[in-house]
Amino acid sequence: MAQAPVDSAAIQKKRLAVLGATFGVGYTSMLVSLNKAWYSEEERTDFHFFNDNRQWRQVDKAGHFWSAFHESRAGIDMLRWAGVPEKKAILYGGLLGVALQTPIEIFDGYQADYGASVGDLVANTVGSAAVVAQELAWQEIRIMPKYSFHTTRYADMRPSVLGSNLGEQALKDYNGQTYWLSVDVGAFLNEKSNYPKWLNIAVGYGAQQMVYNDPEVNAAAGLDAYRQFYLSPDLNLMYFKGRSKVWNTALYVLSIIKIPAPALEYNRKNGFKVHPLYF
């Protein structure tokens, strides 16, 4: 018995409806939860901007770039799944990072102790634009922002700001966060090259001795904040994709994290340092 032809237009409409409903519910829930968790007990004022570009040695800005990048990356791939034409999927999906991150700045803009950050808005926009640029240029991601984290002693010095447990510290303790750009070297080489396609090279950025966001207050507490730069091998997890959707989805999610590996560090205080295994 012959099978009925697949109605691709109907499938596309159904998937778009699922995405739209899911996004609407999730987006609203995020805004409500964010307002309740972060801002409900804060003193509010009229909307204003606050220049925080000198704070945290800009590790927070790297975090905004990383977040917006992967939100936009997911937006593009979800629209592809829904059957949206390629260029529209890239351009519209690429806006997701900005759409998700901008409300945070709006909420911040009404807080008396700080305000909306132009630097954060720029980092969000650049993160989303970096996905769109790569997709338009190469039809794939060749330079993947990644994140790694290790606990530090600084969180115990100010747990209310840097986190009192592992989950909070992974989000708030900038001393333990490292942000990477993992380069898919093999994608830039000739297809006949013998370079292992699973091996990426990653450059990382972090900082230490940051307990207070204001540099002067931090220095007054006897802390000498400094930047750290890293070079490390990395796994191109997307190389290991197979036929299993569950396996491929797991690789997709894990690809935002830098796999622990040996690393070479440079900072102005200690010069070069080799880490046998760096998180």
Disulfide bonds with the S-S distance in Angstrom:
none
